[in-house]
Amino acid sequence: MTAMIFAHRGSSAAYAEHTRAAYLQAIADGADGVECDLHLTADGALVLLHDEDISRTSNSSGAVAKMTLAQLRAVDFSSWHGCAIPPEFGTTAEQLLTLAELLDILSTASRPMSLAIEFKYGGHFDPALVEAALDTLRGRGWSPETSTVVHSVGHAVGEIEVSFMSFHPEAVLFLAQHVAAEKLCALLEVVGPEDRLQWQRQQLVDDGVALLAGPGVQYLRTHLGDVARWLAVGRTLRVWTVDSAQDLELCLGAGVTQLTSNKPRALREMLTERH
């Protein structure tokens, strides 16, 4: 079975993460799907950003939750990456995306695409973010039975399979009330042995609440027993972030079938060379 490739925040090695350019490049790179992180603005818009504060990925600063969509539109989210954006990928002012705009972009891919949505939380889980995302998806015809959006943009009709991910156990449990287990991914990272949240994440996979296990490469390297146990009971492994030939060989040797990468084109070429 050929491994699926998800572009991590778009083709984020080529262009600034989560930008229009990064996602358009991911489609051009041949990615099977893309991954994104969501935050709610002060006026309730769902924007694609990784951090709670915009200082790392823009020319400004401030908490996303305290800024309106219009205020965020006035910020430069692409120039920090140092790569000029081709005109066909939009202007600097057009690089910030909402979830609805990402769905529009994926609908123009001329092939079925997958979308992995990650919900990030600190210590406190608030269902408002998940509910807003589900509402946006339902507005595009998404249903939990198929977890697929069939969406038209101009003459293009796109088919987008949606899955959902989080490190926060409460978020995964909340999603499990609305989403089929095969579309739900519990994310895992390397932490101390006494980390209770990690134990809860592992249990979500063990118990079948989430049929997708989402470990990082380092977790995979140090927890091959967990991986073997999950594969033996039919779980699917979606590993992040796979950017090197060494990490690719590790994943394929362990039975991983879904790969998340900042460099989807390079990863696709590596997979092609193996065959």
N, C-alpha and C positions, 0 to 999 in steps of 0.2 A: 504493500500500500504506500502510495506517495504521500509524504508528509505535507500538511497544510502550512502555509506561511502567512502569519499575521504581521502587518507592518506596525511596529510599536510607536504609537503616537504619529502614525504616518511614516514615510521614509525620513526618519528624523536625523539620520546621519547626513542626508543630502540638504535638507532645509530645516528651518526651525520647527521644533515639535508642535504638533496640533494645528499647524497652519494649513491654509488652503493649498499652498504649494506642496507641503509634505504629503497630503492625501492624494492630490492629483499625481504626484510622482510615484506614490505607492501603487496606484492603478497602472501607470506606465511601466513600473518595475515588474509587473506580473504577480503581485501579491494576491493571495486567495481571499484575504480579509484584512481589516485594519482594527486597531485597538485605540480606544480613547478614554480619557478621564473627564468627568463632568463636575461642574460647580454651578450653584445658583447665584445669580446676581441679586442686588438689592431690590430690583423690580421683577424678580422671578424668571429671568431668562436662563436657559441652560447653555452654558458656554463650555467649550473644550479647553480646559486648562488643567495642569497637573497639581499646581501648588495652590494653597489658600491665599497666598500673597503673590502679586505679579512681578515682584522685583527681580527674580532670577531670569525671567523670560520676556522682559520688555524694557523699554526705556523710561519706565515710571515705577511707582511703588504704590502699595495699598492693598487692603483686603478685598478680595473679589466680592465677598458677601456685602460689603459696604459701598460698592460701586454699581451704577446702573449700566445697562448694556450700552447706552449712548456714550457714557464716560469711557468705557472700555474700548469702544470703537475708535476713540480719538488717540489711543495708545499704539505705539509701534511694537508689535510682537514678533517681528521677523529679523530686523537688522542685526540684532545681537549675535546671530548665528554666523554672520560674515559672508553670506552667500547671496549674490544678486539673484533676484527672482525674475524669470522670463516673463514677458508681457502676457503670454497666454495663461499664466498661473495667477494673474490678478495683481493689483497694486498693493502697496504696503498697507493701505487702509482697509483692504479686503481680506487680510490674512486671518484675523480672528473669526472663528466659526461658532455657530450655535449647533446643537444637535440636529435641528431640522435642516440646516444648510449642509451638514455632512451627509445626511440621507439623500439630499439632492445630488451631491457630488457622486456618491456611490451608485446612484441610479443611472449615471451616464457611462458606466464602465463597459457596457456592451457584453457583459458576462455576469453571471451570478456572483455576488460578493457576500462575505461574512463580516459582521460587525460585533466586536467584543467590547462591551461597555463596562468600565470599571468605576465603582463607587468608592471614593476615598473618605475615610473618617478618622478622626483622632480617637480619643477615649469615649466619646459620646456618640451614639447612633441616633440620627433624626430621620424618620422615614420620608420627610418632605422631598428630599432629592430623588429618591427612588420613585416616589409617586409622580413627580413632575416628569421624569423620564418616561415612565409607562404611559402617562397621559399623552405625551408627544408622539410616542410610537402608535398608540391606539388611533390618534388622529390621522395617521398614515395607513390605517388598515391593519395594523399588527394585532394578532390574537395569540394568546398563550398556547393554543393547541398546535399551531404551526411555528410560532415565533419567527414568522417571515413577514417582511414588508414588501409589497409589490407596489411600486411608486413610479409615476410618470413625470418626466421633466421634458417638456417640448415633445419631440417625437421619440424620445428614449423612454423605455420601460425597464426599470431595474427590479431585480429580485434580490432582497437583502435578508440573509439569515442572521438573527440577533441572538447573542448570548450575553450573560451577565456575570460579573466577577466582583469580588471584594475580599480584602483581608479581614474585615470585621465580621465575626461570627453572627452578630445580631442582624447585620445587613443581609447575610446569606439566608438566615432563617426567615427574615421578612420576605425576601424575594421568593423563597420556596412556597409561600402562600399564593403566589401569582404566576410562577414560571415553572415549567417542567424541569425535572432534575437533570435531564441530559443537556439543558441549556444553561446550567448553573455551575459556576466554577469557584471553588474555595482556593484562594491564593495562599501560598506558603513561602516563608523565608527562613533563613538560618537565624535562630535565636537561642537563648539559654535553655537548658533542659527543664527548668522550672517555670517556663513561660506558659501561663494558663491559657492565654488566647491561642497560642499555637496548638496546644492539646485540643482545644475546641475546634479549630480549623481541621485538624486531622480527623477528628470524630465525625465531622460533617461529611467527609469523603468516605470514611469507613462505614457510616450508617446509610449511605446512599442519598442523603439530603442533596448533595451536589455530586453529580456523576463525572464532573470534570475536576481534576486536581491540577492546580496551577503553581508548581514550585519554580523558584528561580534556579538558574544553572548550579549555583553553589549548593543549594539544598539537594538537588538531584545527585550531585557528586558525593555528598556526605550521608545521604539517606536512601541508598539504593534498595535497602530492605523494604522501606515504605512503598517505593515505586513498584517493586516486584509484587508485593501484596495487593496493591490496588489494581495492577494489570491482571492479576490472577482472578479477580472478582469482576472484571469487565469495566473498570474505570478507564477514562481517557486522560492522557497526560498532555497538558498545554504548558510548555516551559518557556520562561523568559530569562534573560534576554540573550538570544543565541546569535552571536555576530561573528564567530570565528570557526574555522574548520575543525579545531580541536573540540569546541563545544558541540558542534554539529555531530561529530562522530560519537561523542558521549551520549547525546540524546538518541540517536538512531540505534546505537548499541543497547540502550536501555529499553527500547520499545516505545519511545515517544513518537506520537503521530501529529502533534500540533506544535509549531515553533513560532515564537514571537521574536521579531528581530528589528533592530534599527536599520538594517541593511538588507531589505528583502531581495533586491536584484542580485547582490553578491551571494546570498544564501541560495537563491534559485539556481544560479550558475554552479555552485558547489554540488547541489543535488543532481543537476544534469550531468556533471562530470562523473559522478559516482555510477551512473548508468551508461 
